[in-house]
Amino acid sequence: MAEEEYFKKALSNFTYEVASAGAIRHMAEQGYSVNQILKQLSFPTSYEKVQHTVWEHLQHKGILLSEEPGNEKQQQNTTFIKEYDKYGKPSFRQISLTDNIQPIHWKEKEFQKKIDGCLSTYLKEKYQKNDSAISYLSCDFGFRICRQSNSFIEILQKLTIYQRDYILGLPWERKIFYHKINYDIIEIAAQLYEAGEYNGYCYFLGLEEKIKIS
């Protein structure tokens, strides 16, 4: 009986990998929310399954960190790529998915609206100056969502459907996470900040700047 259950589970996992998992991971890297991904799948897949796959993949790819960026405790994510020698013989080489495992001596700054202006514009300018280097923004959404803060839920209703779905679609734990910065996450943070519902830090690794937002 145990062997039969094991076989069924293995077959189910294999079917899921072939039919859905690859597409889910690809769309997750493109910034799709869980709801958006569900609408694109042709193979029936539960919301929880998609959510779990997206969450794991974002962490695996370094899009979400559970440790402060540049912290020496940060774990190095790795993967393997297939290479061929001149005779066509394949081999695998391990490569790093993150290049910031060495501790960084941050130049700490504080965002001041009266001096720096609009937060969205300010962060986008920093993001562009940071060039191709990775940058992160701290997120305490897990604490906010678990507390079911009325003010936070109300503010989320003012975001776009995509922005709201993206935040609520991830199974945030009750701890601080660090999300890789892109224009979408900047807009989410900026709108929450204007509503008095965001404070945290931005990390621009190329500039070695850690900016406090409060």
C-alpha positions as a Markdown table, in Angstrom:
| # | Residue | x | y | z |
|---|---|---|---|---|
| 1 | Met | 0.0 | 0.0 | 0.0 |
| 2 | Ala | 2.8 | 2.4 | 0.9 |
| 3 | Glu | 4.6 | 1.6 | -2.4 |
| 4 | Glu | 1.3 | 2.3 | -4.3 |
| 5 | Glu | 0.9 | 5.7 | -2.5 |
| 6 | Tyr | 4.5 | 6.5 | -3.2 |
| 7 | Phe | 4.1 | 5.7 | -6.9 |
| 8 | Lys | 0.9 | 7.8 | -7.1 |
| 9 | Lys | 2.7 | 10.8 | -5.5 |
| 10 | Ala | 5.7 | 10.4 | -7.7 |
| 11 | Leu | 3.5 | 10.2 | -10.8 |
| 12 | Ser | 1.5 | 13.3 | -9.7 |
| 13 | Asn | 4.7 | 15.3 | -9.1 |
| 14 | Phe | 6.1 | 14.2 | -12.5 |
| 15 | Thr | 2.9 | 15.2 | -14.2 |
| 16 | Tyr | 2.9 | 18.6 | -12.5 |
| 17 | Glu | 6.5 | 19.2 | -13.4 |
| 18 | Val | 5.8 | 18.4 | -17.1 |
| 19 | Ala | 2.5 | 20.2 | -17.4 |
| 20 | Ser | 2.7 | 23.2 | -15.2 |
| 21 | Ala | 5.8 | 23.8 | -13.1 |
| 22 | Gly | 8.1 | 25.1 | -15.8 |
| 23 | Ala | 5.5 | 27.6 | -17.1 |
| 24 | Ile | 4.8 | 28.7 | -13.5 |
| 25 | Arg | 8.4 | 29.4 | -12.8 |
| 26 | His | 8.9 | 31.3 | -16.1 |
| 27 | Met | 5.9 | 33.5 | -15.4 |
| 28 | Ala | 7.0 | 34.1 | -11.8 |
| 29 | Glu | 10.3 | 35.4 | -13.1 |
| 30 | Gln | 8.4 | 37.8 | -15.4 |
| 31 | Gly | 6.6 | 39.2 | -12.4 |
| 32 | Tyr | 3.2 | 37.6 | -12.9 |
| 33 | Ser | 0.9 | 37.3 | -9.9 |
| 34 | Val | -0.4 | 34.0 | -8.8 |
| 35 | Asn | -3.9 | 34.9 | -10.2 |
| 36 | Gln | -2.4 | 35.9 | -13.5 |
| 37 | Ile | -0.4 | 32.6 | -13.7 |
| 38 | Leu | -3.5 | 30.5 | -12.9 |
| 39 | Lys | -5.4 | 32.2 | -15.8 |
| 40 | Gln | -2.6 | 31.2 | -18.2 |
| 41 | Leu | -2.3 | 27.5 | -17.3 |
| 42 | Ser | -4.0 | 25.0 | -19.6 |
| 43 | Phe | -3.5 | 22.1 | -17.1 |
| 44 | Pro | -5.8 | 22.2 | -13.9 |
| 45 | Thr | -3.6 | 23.3 | -11.0 |
| 46 | Ser | -4.7 | 24.4 | -7.5 |
| 47 | Tyr | -4.1 | 28.0 | -6.3 |
| 48 | Glu | -2.0 | 26.6 | -3.3 |
| 49 | Lys | 0.2 | 24.6 | -5.7 |
| 50 | Val | 0.9 | 27.6 | -7.9 |
| 51 | Gln | 1.5 | 29.8 | -4.8 |
| 52 | His | 4.0 | 27.3 | -3.3 |
| 53 | Thr | 5.9 | 26.9 | -6.6 |
| 54 | Val | 6.1 | 30.7 | -7.1 |
| 55 | Trp | 7.3 | 31.3 | -3.5 |
| 56 | Glu | 10.0 | 28.7 | -3.7 |
| 57 | His | 11.2 | 29.8 | -7.1 |
| 58 | Leu | 11.4 | 33.5 | -6.2 |
| 59 | Gln | 13.6 | 32.5 | -3.3 |
| 60 | His | 15.7 | 30.1 | -5.4 |
| 61 | Lys | 16.4 | 32.8 | -8.0 |
| 62 | Gly | 17.3 | 35.4 | -5.4 |
| 63 | Ile | 14.3 | 37.6 | -6.2 |
| 64 | Leu | 13.2 | 37.2 | -2.6 |
| 65 | Leu | 15.8 | 37.0 | 0.2 |
| 66 | Ser | 15.2 | 36.0 | 3.8 |
| 67 | Glu | 18.5 | 37.6 | 5.0 |
| 68 | Glu | 19.5 | 41.2 | 4.6 |
| 69 | Pro | 21.3 | 41.8 | 1.3 |
| 70 | Gly | 25.0 | 42.0 | 1.6 |
| 71 | Asn | 24.8 | 40.2 | 5.0 |
| 72 | Glu | 27.6 | 37.7 | 5.5 |
| 73 | Lys | 24.9 | 35.2 | 6.7 |
| 74 | Gln | 23.2 | 35.3 | 3.3 |
| 75 | Gln | 23.2 | 31.9 | 1.7 |
| 76 | Gln | 24.5 | 31.6 | -1.8 |
| 77 | Asn | 22.0 | 30.2 | -4.2 |
| 78 | Thr | 23.5 | 27.9 | -6.9 |
| 79 | Thr | 22.4 | 26.0 | -9.9 |
| 80 | Phe | 24.0 | 23.8 | -12.6 |
| 81 | Ile | 24.4 | 24.5 | -16.3 |
| 82 | Lys | 25.2 | 22.0 | -19.0 |
| 83 | Glu | 28.3 | 22.7 | -21.0 |
| 84 | Tyr | 30.0 | 20.8 | -23.9 |
| 85 | Asp | 33.7 | 20.3 | -24.6 |
| 86 | Lys | 35.1 | 20.4 | -28.1 |
| 87 | Tyr | 34.3 | 16.8 | -28.6 |
| 88 | Gly | 30.6 | 17.3 | -27.7 |
| 89 | Lys | 30.9 | 15.6 | -24.3 |
| 90 | Pro | 28.5 | 17.2 | -21.9 |
| 91 | Ser | 29.4 | 18.2 | -18.3 |
| 92 | Phe | 27.8 | 20.3 | -15.6 |
| 93 | Arg | 29.2 | 23.3 | -13.9 |
| 94 | Gln | 27.9 | 24.9 | -10.7 |
| 95 | Ile | 27.3 | 28.7 | -10.9 |
| 96 | Ser | 26.1 | 31.3 | -8.4 |
| 97 | Leu | 22.7 | 32.9 | -8.7 |
| 98 | Thr | 23.7 | 35.7 | -6.5 |
| 99 | Asp | 26.9 | 37.7 | -6.5 |
| 100 | Asn | 26.5 | 39.5 | -3.2 |
| 101 | Ile | 27.5 | 37.0 | -0.6 |
| 102 | Gln | 30.4 | 39.1 | 0.7 |
| 103 | Pro | 29.4 | 41.5 | 3.4 |
| 104 | Ile | 29.0 | 45.1 | 2.2 |
| 105 | His | 30.0 | 48.1 | 4.2 |
| 106 | Trp | 26.9 | 50.2 | 3.5 |
| 107 | Lys | 26.8 | 53.9 | 3.1 |
| 108 | Glu | 23.6 | 54.6 | 5.1 |
| 109 | Lys | 21.3 | 57.4 | 4.1 |
| 110 | Glu | 17.7 | 58.4 | 5.0 |
| 111 | Phe | 15.1 | 59.5 | 2.5 |
| 112 | Gln | 13.7 | 62.9 | 3.3 |
| 113 | Lys | 10.6 | 63.9 | 1.4 |
| 114 | Lys | 11.1 | 67.6 | 1.8 |
| 115 | Ile | 14.6 | 67.4 | 0.3 |
| 116 | Asp | 14.5 | 64.3 | -2.0 |
| 117 | Gly | 11.0 | 64.8 | -3.4 |
| 118 | Cys | 8.7 | 62.0 | -4.7 |
| 119 | Leu | 9.8 | 58.6 | -3.4 |
| 120 | Ser | 8.9 | 56.9 | -6.6 |
| 121 | Thr | 11.1 | 59.2 | -8.7 |
| 122 | Tyr | 13.9 | 59.1 | -6.1 |
| 123 | Leu | 14.0 | 55.3 | -6.1 |
| 124 | Lys | 13.8 | 55.0 | -9.8 |
| 125 | Glu | 16.8 | 57.4 | -10.2 |
| 126 | Lys | 18.8 | 55.3 | -7.7 |
| 127 | Tyr | 17.8 | 52.1 | -9.5 |
| 128 | Gln | 19.1 | 53.5 | -12.8 |
| 129 | Lys | 22.3 | 54.7 | -11.2 |
| 130 | Asn | 22.8 | 51.3 | -9.7 |
| 131 | Asp | 23.0 | 50.1 | -13.3 |
| 132 | Ser | 23.0 | 46.3 | -13.7 |
| 133 | Ala | 23.8 | 45.6 | -10.1 |
| 134 | Ile | 21.1 | 44.0 | -7.9 |
| 135 | Ser | 19.0 | 46.1 | -5.6 |
| 136 | Tyr | 16.5 | 45.1 | -2.9 |
| 137 | Leu | 13.6 | 46.6 | -0.9 |
| 138 | Ser | 12.6 | 45.3 | 2.5 |
| 139 | Cys | 9.0 | 44.0 | 2.9 |
| 140 | Asp | 7.1 | 43.5 | 6.2 |
| 141 | Phe | 3.9 | 42.3 | 4.4 |
| 142 | Gly | 3.8 | 39.1 | 6.4 |
| 143 | Phe | 3.4 | 40.9 | 9.7 |
| 144 | Arg | 0.8 | 43.3 | 8.2 |
| 145 | Ile | -1.3 | 40.5 | 6.5 |
| 146 | Cys | -1.2 | 38.2 | 9.6 |
| 147 | Arg | -2.4 | 41.0 | 11.8 |
| 148 | Gln | -5.2 | 41.7 | 9.4 |
| 149 | Ser | -4.6 | 45.4 | 9.9 |
| 150 | Asn | -7.7 | 47.2 | 8.7 |
| 151 | Ser | -5.7 | 50.3 | 7.6 |
| 152 | Phe | -3.3 | 48.1 | 5.6 |
| 153 | Ile | -6.2 | 46.2 | 3.9 |
| 154 | Glu | -7.9 | 49.4 | 3.0 |
| 155 | Ile | -4.7 | 50.8 | 1.5 |
| 156 | Leu | -4.2 | 47.7 | -0.6 |
| 157 | Gln | -7.6 | 48.3 | -2.2 |
| 158 | Lys | -6.1 | 51.6 | -3.6 |
| 159 | Leu | -3.4 | 49.7 | -5.5 |
| 160 | Thr | -3.9 | 48.3 | -9.0 |
| 161 | Ile | -5.5 | 44.9 | -9.2 |
| 162 | Tyr | -2.1 | 43.5 | -10.3 |
| 163 | Gln | -0.2 | 45.2 | -7.4 |
| 164 | Arg | -2.7 | 43.9 | -4.8 |
| 165 | Asp | -2.8 | 40.4 | -6.3 |
| 166 | Tyr | 1.0 | 40.2 | -6.4 |
| 167 | Ile | 1.3 | 41.1 | -2.7 |
| 168 | Leu | -1.6 | 38.9 | -1.5 |
| 169 | Gly | -0.7 | 36.0 | -3.7 |
| 170 | Leu | 2.5 | 35.3 | -2.0 |
| 171 | Pro | 2.5 | 33.3 | 1.3 |
| 172 | Trp | 4.5 | 35.8 | 3.3 |
| 173 | Glu | 5.9 | 34.5 | 6.6 |
| 174 | Arg | 6.0 | 36.7 | 9.7 |
| 175 | Lys | 9.4 | 38.1 | 9.2 |
| 176 | Ile | 11.1 | 40.7 | 7.0 |
| 177 | Phe | 11.9 | 39.7 | 3.4 |
| 178 | Tyr | 13.8 | 41.5 | 0.8 |
| 179 | His | 12.4 | 41.8 | -2.7 |
| 180 | Lys | 14.5 | 42.4 | -5.7 |
| 181 | Ile | 13.7 | 45.9 | -7.0 |
| 182 | Asn | 12.0 | 46.6 | -10.3 |
| 183 | Tyr | 9.6 | 49.4 | -11.3 |
| 184 | Asp | 6.6 | 47.5 | -10.1 |
| 185 | Ile | 7.8 | 47.0 | -6.6 |
| 186 | Ile | 9.0 | 50.6 | -6.5 |
| 187 | Glu | 5.4 | 51.8 | -7.3 |
| 188 | Ile | 3.9 | 49.5 | -4.7 |
| 189 | Ala | 6.3 | 50.8 | -2.0 |
| 190 | Ala | 5.8 | 54.4 | -3.1 |
| 191 | Gln | 2.0 | 54.2 | -2.9 |
| 192 | Leu | 2.1 | 52.5 | 0.5 |
| 193 | Tyr | 4.5 | 55.2 | 1.7 |
| 194 | Glu | 2.3 | 58.0 | 0.6 |
| 195 | Ala | -0.5 | 56.4 | 2.5 |
| 196 | Gly | 1.7 | 56.1 | 5.6 |
| 197 | Glu | 1.8 | 52.3 | 5.3 |
| 198 | Tyr | 5.4 | 51.7 | 4.3 |
| 199 | Asn | 8.7 | 52.0 | 6.2 |
| 200 | Gly | 11.8 | 50.0 | 5.6 |
| 201 | Tyr | 15.1 | 50.0 | 3.7 |
| 202 | Cys | 16.3 | 49.9 | 0.1 |
| 203 | Tyr | 19.6 | 48.4 | -0.8 |
| 204 | Phe | 21.5 | 49.4 | -3.9 |
| 205 | Leu | 24.4 | 47.0 | -4.1 |
| 206 | Gly | 26.2 | 48.7 | -7.0 |
| 207 | Leu | 26.2 | 52.0 | -5.1 |
| 208 | Glu | 26.7 | 50.3 | -1.8 |
| 209 | Glu | 23.9 | 52.5 | -0.4 |
| 210 | Lys | 21.3 | 51.5 | 2.2 |
| 211 | Ile | 18.5 | 54.0 | 2.4 |
| 212 | Lys | 16.1 | 54.2 | 5.3 |
| 213 | Ile | 12.5 | 55.1 | 4.4 |
| 214 | Ser | 10.2 | 56.0 | 7.3 |
